[in-house]
Amino acid sequence: MVAMTIDIHAHHHPLAYLDALAPLVGRELRGRWTGREDTDEAASVARRIEMMDQAGVAIQVLSPMAGLAPYGADPTAAARAASMVNDAYAELVAAQPERFLAFASLPLPHMDASLEELERAYDELGVVGVNLHISVLDRSVAEDEFVPLYEELDRRRAVVFYHPCGNSICSPMIADYGLAAAVGTSLEDATIGLHLIAKRLPARFPGITFVIPHFGGPLPMLLPRLDNQFGAASNDLPEPPSVTARRFYYDTVGHGSAAALACAHAAFGADHLVCGSDYPVLNRYETYDQTINWIGEAGLPEADVEQILVRTGRSILGLSGSETGTTGSG
């Protein structure tokens, strides 16, 4: 199999970044990560590339996993961690430009520092978009305080890739039952989609490409209900919620659920689904090859499988060529 697939949802945690992040999360991280498949240790990177080759993946787009974004109350520590992770990603991309691209991380909620880091990440480091965890210090990233960031992202016609932060949507009914990962993350996915709709952010910032992970959680099952019970006229929306939801893109991290894929495919169409793996999270349950290529075994038309695995990602990221990470001029 020729490596062509774009994996838009892959995690990477350089060890120096984990050290910089420790003051923000309040615990030591390096010891838990050393020897894992998602660090910048040489053996870890080599294993990652070997798995990519086996799965037919040309490119992974890198971002930090839940709870490991450089967010925190201390602006100095957040800015230091954000610059460190962006520099480390840029170093790997420069060393392996045909295999890796990166989303920028920002030191939220500190807006001036985030805008400065965004400019540096785009203009000096060559990122292909921005990763936003779905909430910052338990505040949705769709809140008005983040509008200056969306204004700049709109000006740059940026790709924004969202990711859960692992806070169980601030609900003890999720957290106290140990369901933060199994259910809470999917509820975070749906929640950010709903917040974007309610705040009219896609209409206000049409230059942004919004990407929501994990099929949008339960969002594809809710479209008719949203139109009925969160209607456009009664909520000052420019269009029915289902129409806006279909403007977003959604990655395919679904733990191999053919039912979830069928639902999202019916709701959004193959051209709004993009391959994602959540690497290396699912490696504890299945091989990376299985995480990627179950899409081709779920009964979708062959053309739709190619659209999801190859074409949607290249379109979103503006890539040219069939096997490299070279960006197009447009």
PANUVEX-702662 format. One record per residue (C-alpha): x, z, y; residue number from 1. Coordinates in nm, 4 decimals, always signed. Layout:
N
+----------+----------+----------+-----+
:       c1 :       c3 :       c2 : pos :
+----------+----------+----------+-----+
:        X :        Z :        Y : NUM :
...
+----------+----------+----------+-----+
END
This chain:
330
+----------+----------+----------+-----+
:       c1 :       c3 :       c2 : pos :
+----------+----------+----------+-----+
:  +0.0000 :  +0.0000 :  +0.0000 :   1 :
:  +0.1408 :  -0.1020 :  +0.3378 :   2 :
:  +0.1535 :  +0.1921 :  +0.5769 :   3 :
:  -0.1077 :  +0.1163 :  +0.8414 :   4 :
:  -0.3328 :  +0.4200 :  +0.8760 :   5 :
:  -0.3344 :  +0.6206 :  +1.1983 :   6 :
:  -0.3727 :  +0.9968 :  +1.1470 :   7 :
:  -0.4898 :  +1.1281 :  +1.4825 :   8 :
:  -0.5119 :  +1.4948 :  +1.3774 :   9 :
:  -0.1801 :  +1.6267 :  +1.2458 :  10 :
:  -0.0196 :  +1.9590 :  +1.3337 :  11 :
:  +0.3442 :  +2.0298 :  +1.4110 :  12 :
:  +0.5050 :  +2.3614 :  +1.5069 :  13 :
:  +0.8703 :  +2.3564 :  +1.6099 :  14 :
:  +1.0309 :  +2.6917 :  +1.5401 :  15 :
:  +1.1502 :  +2.7394 :  +1.8999 :  16 :
:  +0.7928 :  +2.6816 :  +2.0148 :  17 :
:  +0.6676 :  +2.9524 :  +1.7817 :  18 :
:  +0.9199 :  +3.1872 :  +1.9392 :  19 :
:  +0.7976 :  +3.0969 :  +2.2888 :  20 :
:  +0.4361 :  +3.1355 :  +2.1801 :  21 :
:  +0.4800 :  +3.4811 :  +2.0279 :  22 :
:  +0.4381 :  +3.6720 :  +2.3595 :  23 :
:  +0.1115 :  +3.4899 :  +2.4252 :  24 :
:  -0.0430 :  +3.5575 :  +2.0842 :  25 :
:  +0.1020 :  +3.9082 :  +2.0586 :  26 :
:  +0.2792 :  +3.8719 :  +1.7254 :  27 :
:  +0.5899 :  +3.7194 :  +1.5711 :  28 :
:  +0.5243 :  +3.3747 :  +1.4265 :  29 :
:  +0.8507 :  +3.2245 :  +1.3051 :  30 :
:  +0.8669 :  +3.4284 :  +0.9860 :  31 :
:  +0.5246 :  +3.3039 :  +0.8785 :  32 :
:  +0.6206 :  +2.9409 :  +0.9362 :  33 :
:  +0.9800 :  +2.9037 :  +0.8129 :  34 :
:  +0.9862 :  +2.6634 :  +0.5202 :  35 :
:  +0.6360 :  +2.5288 :  +0.5819 :  36 :
:  +0.5553 :  +2.1583 :  +0.5931 :  37 :
:  +0.4655 :  +2.1587 :  +0.9650 :  38 :
:  +0.7881 :  +2.2822 :  +1.1286 :  39 :
:  +1.0813 :  +2.0882 :  +1.2736 :  40 :
:  +1.3190 :  +2.1940 :  +0.9987 :  41 :
:  +1.4859 :  +1.8836 :  +0.8545 :  42 :
:  +1.3425 :  +1.9381 :  +0.5068 :  43 :
:  +0.9946 :  +1.9864 :  +0.6502 :  44 :
:  +1.0083 :  +1.6603 :  +0.8473 :  45 :
:  +1.1451 :  +1.4753 :  +0.5442 :  46 :
:  +0.8612 :  +1.6034 :  +0.3234 :  47 :
:  +0.6091 :  +1.5044 :  +0.5886 :  48 :
:  +0.7388 :  +1.1471 :  +0.6078 :  49 :
:  +0.7465 :  +1.1200 :  +0.2293 :  50 :
:  +0.3811 :  +1.2265 :  +0.2134 :  51 :
:  +0.2922 :  +0.9812 :  +0.4896 :  52 :
:  +0.4530 :  +0.6981 :  +0.2924 :  53 :
:  +0.2655 :  +0.7967 :  -0.0245 :  54 :
:  -0.0647 :  +0.8056 :  +0.1649 :  55 :
:  -0.0111 :  +0.4777 :  +0.3504 :  56 :
:  -0.0006 :  +0.6480 :  +0.6897 :  57 :
:  +0.1972 :  +0.4663 :  +0.9563 :  58 :
:  +0.1648 :  +0.7182 :  +1.2383 :  59 :
:  +0.0707 :  +1.0815 :  +1.2873 :  60 :
:  -0.0329 :  +1.2022 :  +1.6326 :  61 :
:  +0.0943 :  +1.5576 :  +1.6752 :  62 :
:  -0.0775 :  +1.8662 :  +1.8167 :  63 :
:  -0.0810 :  +2.2437 :  +1.7488 :  64 :
:  -0.3383 :  +2.3999 :  +1.5177 :  65 :
:  -0.6078 :  +2.6580 :  +1.5941 :  66 :
:  -0.4807 :  +2.9616 :  +1.7808 :  67 :
:  -0.1436 :  +2.8048 :  +1.8560 :  68 :
:  -0.2080 :  +2.6292 :  +2.1865 :  69 :
:  +0.0050 :  +2.7611 :  +2.4772 :  70 :
:  -0.2839 :  +2.9463 :  +2.6409 :  71 :
:  -0.2692 :  +3.2956 :  +2.7833 :  72 :
:  -0.3089 :  +3.5235 :  +3.0815 :  73 :
:  +0.0629 :  +3.5196 :  +3.1667 :  74 :
:  +0.1244 :  +3.1960 :  +3.3632 :  75 :
:  +0.5016 :  +3.2039 :  +3.3230 :  76 :
:  +0.4898 :  +3.2497 :  +2.9467 :  77 :
:  +0.2185 :  +2.9846 :  +2.9078 :  78 :
:  +0.4103 :  +2.7293 :  +3.1161 :  79 :
:  +0.7299 :  +2.7968 :  +2.9232 :  80 :
:  +0.5583 :  +2.7536 :  +2.5876 :  81 :
:  +0.3774 :  +2.4351 :  +2.6950 :  82 :
:  +0.6933 :  +2.2692 :  +2.8229 :  83 :
:  +0.8778 :  +2.3719 :  +2.5079 :  84 :
:  +0.6246 :  +2.2244 :  +2.2666 :  85 :
:  +0.5945 :  +1.9030 :  +2.4673 :  86 :
:  +0.9727 :  +1.8643 :  +2.4803 :  87 :
:  +1.0025 :  +1.9273 :  +2.1069 :  88 :
:  +0.7334 :  +1.6726 :  +2.0280 :  89 :
:  +0.9015 :  +1.4197 :  +2.2554 :  90 :
:  +1.2293 :  +1.4752 :  +2.0717 :  91 :
:  +1.0710 :  +1.4026 :  +1.7343 :  92 :
:  +0.8857 :  +1.0978 :  +1.8702 :  93 :
:  +1.2129 :  +0.9649 :  +2.0162 :  94 :
:  +1.3882 :  +1.0152 :  +1.6820 :  95 :
:  +1.1039 :  +0.8593 :  +1.4770 :  96 :
:  +0.9078 :  +0.6388 :  +1.7216 :  97 :
:  +0.7589 :  +0.4279 :  +1.4440 :  98 :
:  +0.6078 :  +0.7361 :  +1.2705 :  99 :
:  +0.5009 :  +0.9861 :  +1.5354 : 100 :
:  +0.3181 :  +1.0072 :  +1.8661 : 101 :
:  +0.2136 :  +1.3194 :  +2.0530 : 102 :
:  -0.0680 :  +1.4759 :  +2.2486 : 103 :
:  +0.0407 :  +1.6945 :  +2.5395 : 104 :
:  -0.0363 :  +2.0661 :  +2.5421 : 105 :
:  -0.1076 :  +2.2392 :  +2.8728 : 106 :
:  -0.0606 :  +2.6010 :  +2.9925 : 107 :
:  -0.4269 :  +2.6767 :  +3.0457 : 108 :
:  -0.6101 :  +2.8362 :  +3.2184 : 109 :
:  -0.3464 :  +2.7974 :  +3.4935 : 110 :
:  -0.4611 :  +2.4823 :  +3.6674 : 111 :
:  -0.1670 :  +2.4090 :  +3.8998 : 112 :
:  +0.0826 :  +2.4555 :  +3.6188 : 113 :
:  -0.1331 :  +2.2462 :  +3.3835 : 114 :
:  -0.1547 :  +1.9576 :  +3.6277 : 115 :
:  +0.2223 :  +1.9684 :  +3.6781 : 116 :
:  +0.2840 :  +1.9690 :  +3.3030 : 117 :
:  +0.0311 :  +1.6896 :  +3.2529 : 118 :
:  +0.2175 :  +1.4737 :  +3.5043 : 119 :
:  +0.5511 :  +1.5455 :  +3.3372 : 120 :
:  +0.4151 :  +1.4834 :  +2.9894 : 121 :
:  +0.2732 :  +1.1434 :  +3.0833 : 122 :
:  +0.5360 :  +1.0192 :  +3.3249 : 123 :
:  +0.8515 :  +1.1544 :  +3.1597 : 124 :
:  +0.7691 :  +1.2248 :  +2.7964 : 125 :
:  +0.5332 :  +0.9371 :  +2.7165 : 126 :
:  +0.2467 :  +1.1228 :  +2.5490 : 127 :
:  -0.0564 :  +0.9231 :  +2.4334 : 128 :
:  -0.3172 :  +1.1817 :  +2.5321 : 129 :
:  -0.3907 :  +1.5492 :  +2.5735 : 130 :
:  -0.4874 :  +1.8175 :  +2.3257 : 131 :
:  -0.7417 :  +2.0713 :  +2.4525 : 132 :
:  -0.8422 :  +2.3618 :  +2.2363 : 133 :
:  -1.2150 :  +2.4104 :  +2.2671 : 134 :
:  -1.1952 :  +2.7369 :  +2.4582 : 135 :
:  -0.9372 :  +2.9168 :  +2.6686 : 136 :
:  -0.9489 :  +3.2967 :  +2.6727 : 137 :
:  -1.3047 :  +3.2621 :  +2.5363 : 138 :
:  -1.4112 :  +3.0216 :  +2.8138 : 139 :
:  -1.5293 :  +2.6737 :  +2.7191 : 140 :
:  -1.2990 :  +2.3989 :  +2.8417 : 141 :
:  -1.6098 :  +2.2208 :  +2.9673 : 142 :
:  -1.6566 :  +2.4852 :  +3.2401 : 143 :
:  -1.6372 :  +2.3886 :  +3.6072 : 144 :
:  -1.3030 :  +2.5636 :  +3.6534 : 145 :
:  -1.1420 :  +2.2846 :  +3.4508 : 146 :
:  -1.2871 :  +2.0000 :  +3.6594 : 147 :
:  -0.9564 :  +1.9332 :  +3.8433 : 148 :
:  -0.7983 :  +1.8665 :  +3.5053 : 149 :
:  -1.0747 :  +1.6259 :  +3.4038 : 150 :
:  -1.0411 :  +1.4479 :  +3.7371 : 151 :
:  -0.6749 :  +1.3772 :  +3.6668 : 152 :
:  -0.7434 :  +1.2842 :  +3.3051 : 153 :
:  -1.0094 :  +1.0416 :  +3.4245 : 154 :
:  -0.7667 :  +0.8890 :  +3.6743 : 155 :
:  -0.5190 :  +0.8332 :  +3.3932 : 156 :
:  -0.7880 :  +0.7014 :  +3.1564 : 157 :
:  -0.6658 :  +0.9593 :  +2.9095 : 158 :
:  -0.7488 :  +1.0312 :  +2.5488 : 159 :
:  -0.8577 :  +1.3951 :  +2.5110 : 160 :
:  -0.8401 :  +1.5326 :  +2.1587 : 161 :
:  -1.0240 :  +1.8618 :  +2.1147 : 162 :
:  -0.9436 :  +2.1230 :  +1.8530 : 163 :
:  -1.1050 :  +2.4551 :  +1.7561 : 164 :
:  -0.9246 :  +2.7673 :  +1.8680 : 165 :
:  -1.0518 :  +2.9809 :  +1.5792 : 166 :
:  -1.2547 :  +3.2355 :  +1.7755 : 167 :
:  -1.5788 :  +3.1999 :  +1.5734 : 168 :
:  -1.7529 :  +3.0839 :  +1.8957 : 169 :
:  -1.7218 :  +3.4481 :  +2.0066 : 170 :
:  -1.9818 :  +3.5489 :  +1.7494 : 171 :
:  -1.9475 :  +3.8581 :  +1.5283 : 172 :
:  -2.2127 :  +3.6988 :  +1.3069 : 173 :
:  -1.9406 :  +3.4512 :  +1.2092 : 174 :
:  -1.6236 :  +3.6578 :  +1.2467 : 175 :
:  -1.7484 :  +3.9755 :  +1.0785 : 176 :
:  -1.8406 :  +3.7792 :  +0.7673 : 177 :
:  -1.4978 :  +3.6133 :  +0.7353 : 178 :
:  -1.6367 :  +3.2697 :  +0.8179 : 179 :
:  -1.4134 :  +3.1759 :  +1.1118 : 180 :
:  -1.2362 :  +2.8957 :  +0.9261 : 181 :
:  -1.5079 :  +2.7868 :  +0.6844 : 182 :
:  -1.7897 :  +2.7668 :  +0.9390 : 183 :
:  -1.6747 :  +2.8844 :  +1.2813 : 184 :
:  -1.4460 :  +2.5896 :  +1.3444 : 185 :
:  -1.7251 :  +2.3405 :  +1.2722 : 186 :
:  -1.9528 :  +2.5279 :  +1.5104 : 187 :
:  -1.6785 :  +2.5090 :  +1.7737 : 188 :
:  -1.6653 :  +2.1314 :  +1.7233 : 189 :
:  -2.0381 :  +2.0935 :  +1.7759 : 190 :
:  -2.0324 :  +2.3345 :  +2.0677 : 191 :
:  -1.7737 :  +2.1408 :  +2.2679 : 192 :
:  -1.9711 :  +1.8204 :  +2.2148 : 193 :
:  -2.2849 :  +1.9938 :  +2.3378 : 194 :
:  -2.1047 :  +2.1475 :  +2.6348 : 195 :
:  -1.9641 :  +1.8094 :  +2.7356 : 196 :
:  -2.3159 :  +1.6673 :  +2.7214 : 197 :
:  -2.4748 :  +1.9578 :  +2.9104 : 198 :
:  -2.2091 :  +1.9431 :  +3.1839 : 199 :
:  -2.2446 :  +1.5626 :  +3.2042 : 200 :
:  -1.8678 :  +1.5243 :  +3.1763 : 201 :
:  -1.8710 :  +1.1801 :  +3.0084 : 202 :
:  -2.0854 :  +1.0411 :  +3.2904 : 203 :
:  -1.8794 :  +1.2134 :  +3.5596 : 204 :
:  -1.5469 :  +1.1055 :  +3.4062 : 205 :
:  -1.6063 :  +0.7716 :  +3.2327 : 206 :
:  -1.2357 :  +0.6915 :  +3.2108 : 207 :
:  -1.1758 :  +0.9623 :  +2.9508 : 208 :
:  -1.1908 :  +0.8915 :  +2.5774 : 209 :
:  -1.3271 :  +1.2068 :  +2.4127 : 210 :
:  -1.2297 :  +1.2771 :  +2.0489 : 211 :
:  -1.3946 :  +1.5637 :  +1.8582 : 212 :
:  -1.2598 :  +1.6747 :  +1.5182 : 213 :
:  -1.4193 :  +1.7425 :  +1.1793 : 214 :
:  -1.7035 :  +1.4881 :  +1.2206 : 215 :
:  -1.8296 :  +1.6986 :  +1.5128 : 216 :
:  -1.9365 :  +1.9755 :  +1.2737 : 217 :
:  -2.3175 :  +1.9728 :  +1.2454 : 218 :
:  -2.3562 :  +1.7523 :  +1.5533 : 219 :
:  -2.4411 :  +1.4278 :  +1.3650 : 220 :
:  -2.7384 :  +1.6034 :  +1.2040 : 221 :
:  -2.8782 :  +1.7201 :  +1.5373 : 222 :
:  -2.9210 :  +1.4031 :  +1.7424 : 223 :
:  -3.3011 :  +1.3585 :  +1.7158 : 224 :
:  -3.3520 :  +1.7328 :  +1.7633 : 225 :
:  -3.1328 :  +1.7289 :  +2.0733 : 226 :
:  -3.3341 :  +1.4462 :  +2.2237 : 227 :
:  -3.6559 :  +1.6373 :  +2.1530 : 228 :
:  -3.5507 :  +1.9878 :  +2.2523 : 229 :
:  -3.2683 :  +1.9294 :  +2.5019 : 230 :
:  -3.4159 :  +1.6295 :  +2.6724 : 231 :
:  -3.2550 :  +1.4262 :  +2.9480 : 232 :
:  -3.5270 :  +1.4729 :  +3.2096 : 233 :
:  -3.5613 :  +1.8496 :  +3.1701 : 234 :
:  -3.1841 :  +1.9084 :  +3.1734 : 235 :
:  -3.0784 :  +1.6653 :  +3.4487 : 236 :
:  -2.8897 :  +1.4412 :  +3.2084 : 237 :
:  -2.8165 :  +1.0749 :  +3.2816 : 238 :
:  -2.9243 :  +0.9671 :  +2.9332 : 239 :
:  -3.0570 :  +1.1162 :  +2.6083 : 240 :
:  -2.8064 :  +1.3541 :  +2.4443 : 241 :
:  -2.7887 :  +1.1347 :  +2.1346 : 242 :
:  -2.6665 :  +0.8426 :  +2.3445 : 243 :
:  -2.3874 :  +1.0489 :  +2.4982 : 244 :
:  -2.2898 :  +1.1914 :  +2.1586 : 245 :
:  -2.2442 :  +0.8356 :  +2.0333 : 246 :
:  -1.9942 :  +0.7706 :  +2.3112 : 247 :
:  -1.7538 :  +1.0262 :  +2.1635 : 248 :
:  -1.5133 :  +0.9618 :  +1.8766 : 249 :
:  -1.4932 :  +1.1886 :  +1.5722 : 250 :
:  -1.2175 :  +1.2395 :  +1.3198 : 251 :
:  -1.2700 :  +1.2424 :  +0.9451 : 252 :
:  -1.1446 :  +1.5884 :  +0.8472 : 253 :
:  -1.4250 :  +1.6814 :  +0.6084 : 254 :
:  -1.2640 :  +1.8388 :  +0.2996 : 255 :
:  -1.3637 :  +1.5353 :  +0.0988 : 256 :
:  -1.7366 :  +1.5670 :  +0.1648 : 257 :
:  -1.8966 :  +1.2282 :  +0.1044 : 258 :
:  -2.2238 :  +1.3686 :  +0.2408 : 259 :
:  -2.0582 :  +1.4640 :  +0.5710 : 260 :
:  -1.8973 :  +1.1214 :  +0.5971 : 261 :
:  -2.2263 :  +0.9447 :  +0.5215 : 262 :
:  -2.4061 :  +1.1494 :  +0.7855 : 263 :
:  -2.1445 :  +1.0874 :  +1.0543 : 264 :
:  -2.1221 :  +0.7199 :  +0.9592 : 265 :
:  -2.4983 :  +0.6831 :  +0.9952 : 266 :
:  -2.5067 :  +0.8787 :  +1.3209 : 267 :
:  -2.2045 :  +0.7340 :  +1.5021 : 268 :
:  -2.0897 :  +0.4178 :  +1.3212 : 269 :
:  -1.7498 :  +0.3320 :  +1.1754 : 270 :
:  -1.6168 :  +0.2250 :  +1.5147 : 271 :
:  -1.6533 :  +0.5827 :  +1.6419 : 272 :
:  -1.4905 :  +0.7470 :  +1.3404 : 273 :
:  -1.1131 :  +0.7831 :  +1.3305 : 274 :
:  -0.8870 :  +0.9050 :  +1.0521 : 275 :
:  -0.7652 :  +1.2636 :  +1.0767 : 276 :
:  -0.6062 :  +1.4946 :  +0.8209 : 277 :
:  -0.5624 :  +1.8395 :  +0.9829 : 278 :
:  -0.2146 :  +1.8226 :  +0.8265 : 279 :
:  -0.1001 :  +2.0424 :  +0.6607 : 280 :
:  -0.4121 :  +2.2626 :  +0.6379 : 281 :
:  -0.5768 :  +2.0742 :  +0.3521 : 282 :
:  -0.2508 :  +2.0501 :  +0.1548 : 283 :
:  -0.3365 :  +2.3841 :  -0.0040 : 284 :
:  -0.6438 :  +2.2235 :  -0.1646 : 285 :
:  -0.5431 :  +1.8622 :  -0.2259 : 286 :
:  -0.2610 :  +1.6148 :  -0.1715 : 287 :
:  -0.2130 :  +1.4482 :  +0.1647 : 288 :
:  -0.2854 :  +1.1164 :  -0.0070 : 289 :
:  -0.6260 :  +1.2518 :  -0.1139 : 290 :
:  -0.6978 :  +1.3869 :  +0.2340 : 291 :
:  -0.6480 :  +1.0395 :  +0.3786 : 292 :
:  -0.7737 :  +0.8034 :  +0.1131 : 293 :
:  -1.0943 :  +0.9711 :  -0.0014 : 294 :
:  -1.2529 :  +0.7705 :  +0.2816 : 295 :
:  -1.2026 :  +0.4569 :  +0.0738 : 296 :
:  -1.3670 :  +0.6135 :  -0.2306 : 297 :
:  -1.6880 :  +0.7364 :  -0.0655 : 298 :
:  -1.8929 :  +0.4181 :  -0.1005 : 299 :
:  -1.8614 :  +0.2739 :  +0.2506 : 300 :
:  -1.8234 :  -0.1022 :  +0.3018 : 301 :
:  -1.4604 :  -0.2119 :  +0.2846 : 302 :
:  -1.4643 :  -0.3351 :  +0.6437 : 303 :
:  -1.5851 :  +0.0053 :  +0.7621 : 304 :
:  -1.3102 :  +0.1823 :  +0.5672 : 305 :
:  -1.0509 :  -0.0358 :  +0.7405 : 306 :
:  -1.2163 :  +0.0326 :  +1.0742 : 307 :
:  -1.1960 :  +0.4090 :  +1.0220 : 308 :
:  -0.8469 :  +0.4256 :  +0.8736 : 309 :
:  -0.6767 :  +0.1649 :  +1.0902 : 310 :
:  -0.8662 :  -0.0008 :  +1.3704 : 311 :
:  -1.0401 :  +0.2850 :  +1.5514 : 312 :
:  -0.7193 :  +0.4832 :  +1.5927 : 313 :
:  -0.5244 :  +0.1848 :  +1.7182 : 314 :
:  -0.8020 :  +0.1001 :  +1.9622 : 315 :
:  -0.8246 :  +0.4558 :  +2.0985 : 316 :
:  -0.4481 :  +0.4842 :  +2.1423 : 317 :
:  -0.3872 :  +0.1312 :  +2.2681 : 318 :
:  -0.1442 :  +0.0441 :  +1.9891 : 319 :
:  -0.0192 :  -0.3026 :  +1.9073 : 320 :
:  +0.1374 :  -0.4319 :  +1.5892 : 321 :
:  +0.0390 :  -0.3399 :  +1.2346 : 322 :
:  +0.3042 :  -0.0925 :  +1.1236 : 323 :
:  +0.4747 :  +0.0619 :  +1.4249 : 324 :
:  +0.4012 :  +0.3039 :  +1.7018 : 325 :
:  +0.4669 :  +0.0484 :  +1.9754 : 326 :
:  +0.2116 :  +0.0808 :  +2.2534 : 327 :
:  +0.0398 :  -0.2158 :  +2.4058 : 328 :
:  +0.0681 :  -0.3114 :  +2.7705 : 329 :
:  -0.2988 :  -0.2506 :  +2.8433 : 330 :
+----------+----------+----------+-----+
END
